[in-house]
Each structure stands twice: as C-alpha cells, then as structure tokens.
Amino acid sequence: MIGKDCNLGQNVYVANGVILGDNVKVQNNVSIYQGVICEDDVFLGPSMVFTNVNNPRSAFNRKEEFLKTWVKKGATIGANATIVCGNNIGEHAFIGAGTVVTKDVPAYALVVGNPGIQIGWMSAYGERLHFDLKGEAVCPGSQVVYRMIDGKHIEPKTATSPDS
C-alpha cells in the first residue's frame, strides 16, 4: 500500500505487502521488499538497501523467514545505507550515508558507520542537537527544546512536560 503524496524515483521497486505512509520520499535505485513498513514523512536516500532474510541462499527458498523492518515517522535513511532486516528505525532518527544498521535505532538518534553506531541526536526538523548540562537542547532550525531522559532517549519538551 502506498500512501498519498509519495514520491518514487527512477528504478524503484516496491514489493507486495510493503506499506508506505503519506509523504514518503523514495530516491532512485531503492528496492523495498516484503516486510518493510515506512510510516509518514520517511526519506529513503538514493541506493539505500533493505534486506529481508538474515541468511539468504540462492538454492533455498526462505520466504517464510522474511523479517519485518519498521521505519517510524519522519526518519531519514541516507544514500547507500543498508538496513539489515528485523531492525526498526525510531521516529525522526537519522541514518547517515553508507551506514549499516544491525540493531534497532532509537527515536531521534543519529547513527553512522559500519556497523552503525549512535554518535548523537537529531531534531524532528533534521538538525543536530547539542545538549547542555541540564540535559536540554534547542533545535537551531525550529527552536523546539528537547530534553534528555535517562541519557538514552530524548523527547521534545512541551508545556505539559515535567519541569516545563
């Protein structure tokens, strides 16, 4: 199923059973295999790759072993990145170009390298966040304030958040 206002580039393959939310941007040379779900506002960079079986062999049909991959709202996956099946990408996460994702990625995380490691945090607006000693960061593009939770997760600070 392909949502409204999606943009598919040249040489894009979308398998049966794939779900693309609204406003998903799929750049050139991307194959989206069965088991992949992309929520609204996801960006898939040129030639990025999803896998769907952990141990493929040409001589053995392993369609019953397809693993699901869920890309949450607003996430970006850079050019030539590889997402190993069975790993989920959190809301507004940012996967750098050429990164190989081998484990789940938290919401707002900035992940780069092979294997991918988290090196920071990104705002929903797509700007790198830098946290102060109070555990807060201001997005330079949107001016939204984010707060660190337990050193492992972040969220936008709202009027209803504690300590607002």
C-alpha positions in Angstrom: 0.0 0.0 0.0 1.4 3.4 -1.0 0.0 6.5 0.8 -0.8 9.9 -0.6 1.8 12.4 -1.8 4.6 9.8 -2.0 7.4 10.4 -4.4 9.2 7.4 -6.0 12.4 8.0 -8.0 13.7 6.1 -11.0 14.4 2.4 -10.8 12.4 1.9 -7.5 10.9 -1.5 -6.7 8.0 -1.8 -4.1 7.1 -5.5 -3.3 3.6 -6.7 -2.5 2.8 -6.2 1.2 5.0 -3.2 1.7 3.4 -0.3 3.5 4.4 3.3 2.7 2.7 6.0 4.7 1.9 9.5 3.4 4.6 11.8 2.0 7.3 9.1 1.8 10.2 10.1 -0.5 12.0 7.2 -2.1 15.0 8.2 -4.1 16.5 6.4 -7.2 17.6 2.8 -7.1 15.8 1.7 -3.9 14.2 -1.7 -3.5 11.6 -2.1 -0.7 11.0 -5.7 0.0 8.1 -7.5 1.6 8.1 -6.9 5.4 9.1 -3.3 5.2 6.8 -0.6 6.7 7.6 3.1 6.4 5.4 5.5 8.3 4.5 9.0 7.2 7.3 11.5 6.1 10.1 8.9 5.8 13.0 9.7 3.5 14.8 6.9 1.8 18.1 8.1 0.2 19.5 7.0 -3.2 20.5 3.4 -3.5 19.8 2.6 0.2 19.1 -1.1 0.8 16.6 -3.1 2.9 17.3 -6.8 3.4 14.6 -9.3 4.2 16.4 -12.6 5.1 19.3 -12.9 7.5 20.9 -15.9 5.8 19.9 -15.9 2.1 21.0 -18.8 -0.2 20.1 -19.0 -3.9 19.4 -22.7 -3.6 16.9 -22.4 -0.7 13.6 -20.6 -0.7 13.4 -18.7 2.6 10.3 -16.5 2.0 8.8 -17.9 5.2 11.8 -16.4 7.1 11.3 -12.8 5.9 11.8 -10.4 8.9 9.9 -7.2 9.3 11.6 -3.8 9.4 9.6 -0.8 10.6 10.8 2.7 9.8 8.9 5.2 12.1 7.5 8.6 11.2 9.9 11.3 10.0 13.0 9.0 9.8 15.8 9.6 7.2 17.9 6.9 5.8 20.9 8.3 3.8 22.3 7.3 0.4 23.8 3.8 0.2 22.8 2.8 3.8 21.9 -0.8 4.5 19.2 -1.8 6.9 19.6 -5.4 8.0 16.1 -6.9 8.3 14.4 -7.3 11.7 15.8 -3.9 12.9 13.5 -0.9 13.5 14.3 2.7 13.0 12.7 5.1 15.5 10.8 8.3 14.9 12.9 11.1 13.4 16.1 9.0 13.5 18.8 9.9 11.0 20.9 7.2 9.4 24.0 8.6 7.7 25.0 7.8 4.2 26.7 4.4 3.9 25.7 3.3 7.4 25.0 -0.4 8.0 22.2 -0.7 10.6 22.5 -4.0 12.6 20.3 -3.2 15.6 17.2 -1.1 16.5 17.7 2.6 16.3 16.1 4.9 19.0 13.9 7.8 18.1 15.9 11.0 17.2 19.2 9.1 17.1 22.0 10.0 14.7 23.6 6.7 13.5 26.7 6.4 11.2 29.3 3.8 10.2 29.7 0.1 9.6 28.4 -1.3 11.8 26.2 1.7 12.7 26.8 3.4 16.0 24.9 6.3 17.5 27.0 9.5 17.6 24.4 12.0 18.6 20.8 13.2 18.4 18.7 14.9 15.7 15.6 17.1 15.9 12.4 16.4 14.1 13.4 19.3 11.9 16.6 17.5 10.9 19.2 19.5 12.8 21.9 18.1 15.1 21.2 18.6 18.7 23.8 19.6 21.4 22.7 19.1 25.0 23.6 21.4 27.9 24.4 20.3 31.4 20.7 20.5 32.3 20.0 17.9 29.6 18.3 20.3 27.2 19.0 21.2 23.6 17.4 23.8 21.3 16.9 22.9 17.6 18.6 25.7 15.6 16.1 25.4 12.8 12.7 25.1 14.7 13.7 26.5 18.1 12.0 23.5 19.7 13.5 22.5 23.0 14.4 18.8 23.6 15.2 17.1 26.8 17.3 14.1 27.6 15.7 11.2 29.5 17.9 8.8 31.4 20.8 9.5 28.9 19.3 7.1 26.4 16.2 8.8 25.0 15.1 12.3 24.1 11.8 14.0 23.5 10.5 17.5 22.7 9.9 19.5 25.8 6.2 20.6 25.8 4.1 22.8 28.1 2.8 19.6 29.7 6.2 18.0 30.3 7.5 17.9 33.9 9.9 20.8 34.7 8.5 22.9 31.8 
